[in-house]
């Protein structure tokens, strides 16, 4: 297999894997994948460069982590530790 074909196959595999992970995440949090707003988020994630998507997801996770910490009066590190144990 040529290097180009290997790279294309890996890119397809990563895109399918990212699509499955996105669907699993929305299902876990009871979001309706057919909702137009949710579909916009999915479309944006698919269009983005994988490294950009990862940065966006980490930024969302960090923001949610701080919001939970503020709401519970805990430190972000404590919230992260509790999530990691779950």
C-alpha positions in Angstrom: 0.0 0.0 0.0 1.4 3.4 -0.9 1.9 6.0 1.8 -0.9 8.2 0.3 -3.4 5.3 0.4 -2.4 4.6 4.0 -2.9 8.2 5.0 -6.3 8.4 3.3 -7.4 5.1 5.0 -6.3 6.5 8.4 -8.1 9.8 7.8 -11.3 7.9 6.9 -10.9 5.7 10.0 -10.4 8.7 12.3 -13.4 10.5 10.8 -15.6 7.5 11.4 -14.3 7.1 14.9 -14.8 10.8 15.7 -18.4 10.5 14.3 -19.1 7.6 16.6 -17.6 9.3 19.6 -19.7 12.4 18.9 -22.9 10.4 18.6 -22.1 8.5 21.8 -21.4 11.7 23.7 -24.7 13.3 22.6 -26.6 10.1 23.4 -25.0 10.0 26.9 -26.2 13.5 27.7 -29.7 12.9 26.1 -29.2 15.4 23.2 -31.2 14.7 20.2 -28.8 14.2 17.2 -31.7 15.3 14.9 -32.1 18.6 16.6 -31.0 21.4 14.2 -28.8 23.1 16.8 -27.1 19.8 17.7 -26.7 19.0 14.0 -24.9 22.4 13.6 -22.5 21.4 16.4 -21.8 18.0 14.8 -21.3 19.6 11.4 -18.9 22.1 12.8 -16.9 19.4 14.5 -16.7 17.3 11.4 -15.6 20.3 9.2 -12.8 21.3 11.6 -9.3 20.1 11.5 -9.0 17.2 14.1 -6.4 19.2 16.1 -8.8 22.2 16.2 -11.7 20.0 17.2 -9.6 18.6 20.0 -8.8 22.2 21.2 -12.4 23.2 21.1 -13.6 20.1 23.0 -10.9 20.7 25.7 -12.0 24.3 26.0 -15.6 23.2 26.4 -14.6 20.6 29.0 -12.5 23.2 30.9 -15.3 25.7 30.9 -17.8 23.1 32.2 -15.3 21.9 34.8 -15.0 25.5 36.1 -18.8 26.0 36.0 -19.3 22.8 38.1 -16.6 23.9 40.5 -18.2 27.3 41.0 -21.7 25.8 41.4 -20.5 23.2 44.0 -18.0 25.4 45.8 -15.2 22.9 45.0 -11.9 23.4 43.2 -11.6 22.5 39.6 -9.0 19.9 40.6 -11.4 18.3 43.0 -14.2 18.1 40.4 -11.8 16.6 37.9 -10.7 14.0 40.5 -14.3 13.1 41.1 -15.0 12.8 37.4 -11.9 10.6 36.9 -13.1 8.2 39.6 -16.6 7.8 38.0 
